[in-house]
């Protein structure tokens, strides 16, 4: 079995093939590297949301910039010493986020779904920390318009249809294409501020609202990755 796997890996590499898990299915997709590169280039050109930095390694600069930003916030008393130590980046543990694709074999033309793996990205501690503060607030606001399972969807549709369903009623679903790049950075930060203004909160978890906005903006504007 081990020899078979090694031979298979060798054949795949020598033929410049990519064996990849597919999106939303349990099968695998076998394609050429040229195919993936072509699809990737098409996506980048279509969205116009990315800038290629070439072969330069942006990790050291991003680590330094992140730690300096956090230090400036600490010295200005926007964050506490404990928060500074919690969010600070350790150079030995930081890795740039990695972009890869999962083929959507269930759709015509086999488009690709972008996956960002950034568990050790320099800003991951900040985004995780902010996310843990904001997620419960958002979930509470969106409770009545959010479903977490197909059963809940059918239940709500049934309850709605009791008094609202007509012969001419059309039920439809909406698929947002390229959701990741459809929300501009500025509007994303403004959406967070709008939610916090609506809740009339001055601070969350010991962080001032202004600090949360500053950190959110920093994360969005320092989103680097390699392919």
C-alpha positions as CSV (number, residue, x, y, z in Angstrom):
1,X,0.0,0.0,0.0
2,X,2.8,2.4,0.9
3,X,4.6,1.7,-2.3
4,X,1.4,2.2,-4.3
5,X,0.9,5.6,-2.7
6,X,4.5,6.6,-3.4
7,X,4.2,5.6,-7.0
8,X,0.9,7.5,-7.4
9,X,2.5,10.6,-5.9
10,X,5.4,10.4,-8.2
11,X,3.2,10.0,-11.3
12,X,1.1,13.0,-10.2
13,X,4.1,15.2,-9.7
14,X,5.8,14.2,-12.9
15,X,2.7,14.9,-14.9
16,X,2.1,18.3,-13.2
17,X,-1.2,17.1,-12.0
18,X,-3.1,18.3,-8.9
19,X,-5.3,15.8,-6.9
20,X,-7.6,17.9,-4.8
21,X,-10.6,17.5,-2.5
22,X,-13.7,19.0,-4.0
23,X,-16.1,21.6,-2.6
24,X,-19.2,20.2,-0.9
25,X,-18.7,16.6,-1.9
26,X,-16.6,13.5,-0.9
27,X,-15.0,13.0,-4.3
28,X,-11.6,14.1,-5.5
29,X,-10.8,16.2,-8.6
30,X,-7.8,15.5,-10.8
31,X,-6.6,18.5,-12.8
32,X,-3.5,20.0,-14.3
33,X,-1.5,22.8,-12.6
34,X,-2.0,24.9,-15.7
35,X,-5.8,24.6,-15.2
36,X,-5.6,25.8,-11.6
37,X,-3.2,28.6,-12.5
38,X,-5.5,29.7,-15.3
39,X,-8.6,29.7,-13.1
40,X,-6.7,31.6,-10.4
41,X,-5.6,34.2,-12.8
42,X,-9.1,34.6,-14.1
43,X,-10.5,35.0,-10.6
44,X,-7.9,37.7,-9.7
45,X,-8.6,39.6,-12.9
46,X,-12.3,39.4,-12.5
47,X,-12.5,40.6,-8.9
48,X,-9.8,43.2,-9.2
49,X,-9.5,42.9,-5.4
50,X,-5.9,41.7,-5.1
51,X,-2.4,43.1,-5.7
52,X,0.5,40.8,-6.5
53,X,3.6,41.7,-4.5
54,X,5.9,39.4,-6.5
55,X,8.4,37.3,-4.8
56,X,9.1,39.6,-1.9
57,X,8.5,38.2,1.5
58,X,6.1,40.5,3.3
59,X,6.0,38.5,6.5
60,X,8.8,40.2,8.5
61,X,7.5,43.7,7.7
62,X,3.9,42.7,8.6
63,X,5.1,41.2,11.9
64,X,7.0,44.4,12.7
65,X,4.1,46.7,11.6
66,X,1.6,44.7,13.7
67,X,3.6,44.8,16.8
68,X,4.4,48.5,16.4
69,X,0.7,49.2,15.9
70,X,-0.2,47.3,19.1
71,X,2.6,49.1,21.0
72,X,1.3,52.5,19.9
73,X,-2.1,51.5,21.1
74,X,-0.7,50.4,24.4
75,X,1.3,53.6,24.9
76,X,-1.8,55.7,24.0
77,X,-3.8,53.6,26.6
78,X,-6.2,52.3,24.0
79,X,-5.4,48.7,25.1
80,X,-4.1,47.3,28.4
81,X,-0.7,45.7,29.0
82,X,-2.5,42.3,29.3
83,X,-4.3,42.9,25.9
84,X,-1.0,44.0,24.3
85,X,0.7,40.8,25.4
86,X,-2.2,38.7,24.3
87,X,-2.3,40.2,20.8
88,X,1.4,40.6,20.2
89,X,3.0,38.6,17.4
90,X,5.8,36.1,18.0
91,X,8.0,36.0,14.9
92,X,8.8,32.3,15.4
93,X,5.1,31.4,15.3
94,X,3.9,33.6,12.5
95,X,3.3,32.4,8.9
96,X,1.6,34.2,6.1
97,X,-1.9,33.1,5.2
98,X,-2.1,30.5,2.4
99,X,-4.6,30.7,-0.4
100,X,-5.7,27.6,-2.1
101,X,-8.7,26.4,-4.1
102,X,-11.4,23.7,-3.9
103,X,-13.0,22.8,-7.3
104,X,-16.7,23.0,-7.5
105,X,-17.4,19.9,-9.6
106,X,-21.1,20.3,-9.0
107,X,-21.2,23.5,-11.1
108,X,-20.7,23.9,-14.8
109,X,-17.1,24.7,-15.9
110,X,-15.8,23.5,-12.5
111,X,-15.2,27.0,-10.9
112,X,-13.0,27.2,-7.9
113,X,-13.8,28.1,-4.3
114,X,-11.2,30.2,-2.5
115,X,-10.0,29.0,0.9
116,X,-7.8,31.1,3.1
117,X,-5.8,29.3,5.7
118,X,-4.5,31.9,8.1
119,X,-4.3,30.2,11.5
120,X,-0.8,31.6,12.1
121,X,-1.1,34.9,10.2
122,X,0.3,37.9,12.1
123,X,-3.1,39.5,12.6
124,X,-5.0,36.3,13.5
125,X,-4.8,37.0,17.2
126,X,-6.4,40.4,16.7
127,X,-9.2,39.1,14.4
128,X,-9.9,36.2,16.7
129,X,-10.1,38.4,19.7
130,X,-12.4,40.9,18.0
131,X,-14.5,38.1,16.6
132,X,-15.1,36.6,20.0
133,X,-16.3,40.0,21.2
134,X,-18.6,40.8,18.3
135,X,-20.0,37.4,17.3
136,X,-22.4,37.1,20.3
137,X,-23.7,40.6,19.7
138,X,-24.3,39.9,16.0
139,X,-26.0,36.6,16.7
140,X,-28.4,38.2,19.1
141,X,-29.3,41.0,16.6
142,X,-29.7,38.5,13.7
143,X,-31.5,35.8,15.7
144,X,-34.9,36.3,14.0
145,X,-33.4,36.3,10.4
146,X,-30.9,33.6,10.8
147,X,-31.3,29.8,10.4
148,X,-28.8,27.2,11.3
149,X,-30.3,24.1,9.7
150,X,-32.5,23.0,6.8
151,X,-35.1,21.9,9.4
152,X,-35.4,25.5,10.7
153,X,-35.7,26.8,7.1
154,X,-38.6,24.4,6.3
155,X,-40.3,25.2,9.6
156,X,-40.1,29.0,9.0
157,X,-41.3,28.6,5.4
158,X,-44.2,26.5,6.6
159,X,-45.2,29.0,9.2
160,X,-44.9,31.9,6.7
161,X,-46.9,30.0,4.0
162,X,-49.9,29.5,6.3
163,X,-51.1,33.1,5.7
164,X,-48.9,34.4,2.9
165,X,-48.5,31.7,0.2
166,X,-50.3,32.4,-3.1
167,X,-50.6,30.6,-6.4
168,X,-48.3,33.2,-8.0
169,X,-45.7,33.0,-5.2
170,X,-42.2,32.2,-6.3
171,X,-39.7,30.8,-3.9
172,X,-36.1,31.4,-4.7
173,X,-32.6,31.3,-3.2
174,X,-29.7,33.8,-3.7
175,X,-26.1,32.8,-4.3
176,X,-23.7,35.6,-3.7
177,X,-20.8,35.3,-6.1
178,X,-17.3,36.1,-4.7
179,X,-18.7,37.2,-1.3
180,X,-15.2,37.6,0.1
181,X,-14.4,40.4,-2.3
182,X,-17.9,41.9,-2.6
183,X,-17.6,43.8,0.7
184,X,-15.2,46.7,0.4
185,X,-12.9,47.1,3.4
186,X,-14.2,50.6,4.3
187,X,-17.9,49.4,4.2
188,X,-16.9,46.4,6.3
189,X,-15.6,48.6,9.1
190,X,-18.6,50.9,8.8
191,X,-20.9,48.0,9.2
192,X,-19.2,47.0,12.4
193,X,-19.5,50.6,13.7
194,X,-23.1,50.8,12.7
195,X,-23.9,47.6,14.7
196,X,-22.1,48.9,17.7
197,X,-23.8,52.3,17.5
198,X,-27.2,50.6,17.3
199,X,-26.4,48.7,20.5
200,X,-25.3,51.9,22.2
201,X,-22.3,50.3,23.8
202,X,-19.3,52.2,25.0
203,X,-17.0,49.2,25.4
204,X,-17.0,45.4,25.0
205,X,-14.8,43.1,27.1
206,X,-12.7,46.0,28.4
207,X,-12.1,47.4,24.9
208,X,-13.5,50.8,23.9
209,X,-15.6,50.9,20.7
210,X,-13.0,53.2,19.1
211,X,-10.3,50.6,19.8
212,X,-12.4,47.8,18.2
213,X,-12.9,49.9,15.1
214,X,-9.1,50.7,15.0
215,X,-8.2,47.0,15.3
216,X,-10.8,45.9,12.8
217,X,-9.5,48.4,10.2
218,X,-5.9,47.3,10.8
219,X,-6.8,43.6,10.2
220,X,-8.7,44.4,7.0
221,X,-5.9,46.5,5.6
222,X,-3.2,44.0,6.3
223,X,-4.5,40.9,4.7
224,X,-1.5,39.3,3.0
225,X,-1.3,35.8,1.7
226,X,0.7,33.6,-0.6
227,X,-0.4,31.1,-3.2
